[in-house]
Structures are given as C-alpha cells and as structure tokens.
C-alpha cells in the first residue's frame, strides 16, 4: 500500500510533490507515515456525526462494492481494498466495524498530535463551519466568498471545499516562500 523512497524508510508519494493538499480514506490510513515523511505539514481532521457519516459511506460503498467484485485484480480495486482493511479491518462495508474504525481513527489522530496541537485542526464540515478557523490555521486571509455548503450526491461533502482548500494552501505556501 505504501510507496517508499528508494533506500529510505519514509513514505513518499510523488503526487504530493505537485499538489497542495490531499484528502480522503487513503490519507486517513497513512496520515502518521505522511506526517513523518513531510515534516512541518499541517493536518485537518474533518469530522461529522458518526451516524450521518455511516449512512453516507454505506451509500458510497454500494457503488464501490460492485466495482471491487467485478474487478478484483485491478490495481485500483486492490488499493481501495487495502486501505479499507487498514482503516476498518475489512474490505467490504460492515456498519459496526466501520463505526469502530471511525472512532478509532479519530482517537489515533488526536493521540498522534496531542503534543503538537498547532499542526492539527479538527473541523466539522457538516456543522456550522466557517472560514475563520481554517484560514487562521493555514495562515491565509479568508476568501471573500461564503463558506461552501453544497453537497456531493453520495458523500455529503462539498466538492468545492477541496478546490477552495487547495487554493488556500497554495496561498499559504506562496506567503511562506515555498511556491
């Protein structure tokens, strides 16, 4: 599942050399290795009410399950199965195991960053999230647009948020002279 630098012992993902942010389950499965590989990085733990997350994930999983069953030997299917096994201990949807995995992940992240609170922002995007905490954490001014509220059909997450977050991170890197 991990891609290690030649001769090194730290996780290195070439995609991170060309992007400002990454999200979703693959990152959740390897955040601690990424933290070691990219010192000084900031992490945003997005949360939501667990039952809402489970309903959303079950809906997403219906589509993924068909793909995984029909294409078990494809690299992407093996990758999806691997990180779900890492996070939830199972490669297919099981509400009880996913709920336990969700809780364990939140705890793991909080423990990992307990001595470095400046490197972690916990943000509930489904609650009344605002630009202030996010922009302050990233060290950039708030955009002159409302915080995005639109939802993706299956995920319950805003597609615009990832693009806006990438733009904010890009601004933060430019301000720090790391373009």
C-alpha positions as CSV (number, residue, x, y, z in Angstrom):
1,X,0.0,0.0,0.0
2,X,2.8,2.4,0.7
3,X,5.4,3.7,-1.7
4,X,8.7,4.2,0.0
5,X,11.6,6.3,-1.4
6,X,14.4,4.3,-2.8
7,X,16.7,3.4,0.0
8,X,14.6,5.2,2.6
9,X,12.3,4.3,5.3
10,X,9.8,7.1,5.0
11,X,6.6,7.2,2.9
12,X,7.0,9.3,-0.2
13,X,4.1,9.9,-2.6
14,X,5.1,11.6,-5.9
15,X,1.6,13.2,-6.2
16,X,2.5,15.2,-3.1
17,X,5.3,16.9,-4.9
18,X,2.8,18.5,-7.3
19,X,-0.2,19.3,-5.1
20,X,-1.1,21.4,-2.0
21,X,-3.5,19.1,-0.3
22,X,-4.8,15.5,-0.3
23,X,-7.9,14.1,1.3
24,X,-10.0,11.0,1.9
25,X,-9.5,7.5,3.1
26,X,-6.1,6.8,1.7
27,X,-4.7,9.7,3.7
28,X,-6.6,8.6,6.8
29,X,-5.0,5.2,6.5
30,X,-1.4,6.7,6.3
31,X,-1.5,10.1,8.0
32,X,1.1,9.2,10.6
33,X,3.6,8.0,7.9
34,X,2.9,11.1,5.8
35,X,3.5,13.3,8.9
36,X,6.9,11.6,9.4
37,X,7.7,12.0,5.6
38,X,6.7,15.6,5.3
39,X,7.8,17.4,8.5
40,X,6.1,20.8,9.1
41,X,2.9,19.7,7.3
42,X,-0.5,20.7,8.7
43,X,-3.3,18.3,9.1
44,X,-7.0,18.9,9.1
45,X,-9.2,16.3,10.7
46,X,-12.7,16.6,9.2
47,X,-15.4,15.2,11.3
48,X,-19.1,14.8,11.3
49,X,-21.7,13.0,13.4
50,X,-20.9,9.3,13.2
51,X,-24.4,8.0,12.1
52,X,-24.5,10.6,9.3
53,X,-21.0,9.5,8.1
54,X,-22.0,5.8,8.2
55,X,-25.1,6.4,6.1
56,X,-23.1,8.4,3.6
57,X,-20.3,5.8,3.5
58,X,-22.8,2.9,3.1
59,X,-24.2,4.7,0.1
60,X,-20.8,5.2,-1.4
61,X,-19.9,1.6,-0.6
62,X,-22.7,0.2,-2.7
63,X,-21.1,1.5,-5.8
64,X,-17.6,0.6,-4.7
65,X,-18.6,-2.9,-3.8
66,X,-19.9,-3.6,-7.3
67,X,-16.6,-2.3,-8.7
68,X,-14.5,-4.4,-6.3
69,X,-16.4,-7.5,-7.0
70,X,-16.3,-7.1,-10.8
71,X,-12.6,-6.0,-10.9
72,X,-10.8,-7.7,-8.0
73,X,-7.4,-7.8,-9.8
74,X,-7.3,-4.2,-11.0
75,X,-4.7,-2.1,-9.2
76,X,-7.2,0.5,-8.0
77,X,-9.5,-2.2,-6.6
78,X,-6.6,-3.8,-4.7
79,X,-5.6,-0.3,-3.4
80,X,-9.1,0.5,-2.3
81,X,-9.4,-2.8,-0.5
82,X,-6.0,-2.4,1.2
83,X,-6.7,1.0,2.7
84,X,-10.2,-0.1,3.9
85,X,-8.7,-3.2,5.5
86,X,-6.1,-0.8,7.2
87,X,-8.8,1.5,8.5
88,X,-11.7,-0.8,9.2
89,X,-10.2,-4.3,9.3
90,X,-12.4,-5.4,6.4
91,X,-12.6,-4.6,2.7
92,X,-16.4,-4.6,2.5
93,X,-19.0,-2.4,4.3
94,X,-19.9,-3.5,7.8
95,X,-21.6,-0.8,9.8
96,X,-20.3,-2.0,13.2
97,X,-16.7,-2.3,12.0
98,X,-16.8,1.0,10.1
99,X,-18.2,2.8,13.2
100,X,-15.5,1.3,15.3
101,X,-12.9,2.2,12.7
102,X,-14.2,5.8,12.6
103,X,-13.9,6.2,16.4
104,X,-10.5,4.5,16.5
105,X,-9.2,6.8,13.7
106,X,-10.4,10.0,15.5
107,X,-8.7,8.8,18.6
108,X,-5.5,7.8,16.8
109,X,-5.2,11.2,15.1
110,X,-5.8,13.0,18.4
111,X,-3.2,11.0,20.2
112,X,-0.7,11.4,17.4
113,X,-1.0,15.2,17.5
114,X,-1.6,15.7,21.3
115,X,1.8,17.2,21.8
116,X,1.6,19.3,18.6
117,X,-1.8,21.0,18.6
118,X,-0.6,23.7,16.2
119,X,-0.3,21.0,13.5
120,X,-3.9,19.8,13.7
121,X,-7.2,21.5,13.1
122,X,-10.3,19.5,13.8
123,X,-13.2,20.8,11.7
124,X,-16.8,19.5,11.5
125,X,-17.7,20.4,7.9
126,X,-21.3,19.4,8.3
127,X,-21.8,21.7,11.3
128,X,-21.6,25.4,11.1
129,X,-18.0,25.5,9.6
130,X,-16.7,29.0,8.8
131,X,-13.6,30.3,7.1
132,X,-12.1,31.8,10.3
133,X,-10.6,28.7,12.0
134,X,-9.5,27.2,8.7
135,X,-7.8,30.3,7.4
136,X,-6.2,31.1,10.7
137,X,-4.8,27.6,10.9
138,X,-3.4,27.9,7.3
139,X,-2.2,31.5,7.9
140,X,-4.1,33.0,5.0
141,X,-6.8,35.6,4.7
142,X,-10.4,34.4,4.4
143,X,-11.8,34.4,0.9
144,X,-14.5,37.0,0.0
145,X,-17.0,34.2,-0.7
146,X,-19.3,32.3,1.6
147,X,-18.0,29.0,3.0
148,X,-19.2,26.3,0.6
149,X,-22.3,24.3,1.6
150,X,-23.2,22.3,-1.5
151,X,-23.0,18.5,-1.1
152,X,-21.8,15.8,-3.4
153,X,-24.7,13.4,-4.2
154,X,-23.3,10.4,-2.3
155,X,-20.7,11.7,0.1
156,X,-22.4,14.5,1.8
157,X,-19.2,16.5,1.3
158,X,-18.7,19.7,-0.7
159,X,-16.8,19.3,-3.9
160,X,-16.0,22.9,-3.8
161,X,-14.3,22.7,-0.4
162,X,-11.4,20.6,-1.7
163,X,-10.8,23.1,-4.5
164,X,-11.0,26.1,-2.1
165,X,-8.8,24.3,0.4
166,X,-6.2,23.7,-2.3
167,X,-6.3,27.4,-3.2
168,X,-5.9,28.4,0.4
169,X,-3.0,26.1,0.9
170,X,-1.4,27.4,-2.3
171,X,-1.6,30.9,-0.9
172,X,-0.1,29.8,2.4
173,X,2.8,28.2,0.6
174,X,3.3,31.3,-1.6
175,X,3.3,33.5,1.5
176,X,5.9,31.3,3.2
177,X,8.1,31.4,0.0
178,X,7.6,27.7,-0.8
179,X,5.9,28.0,-4.2
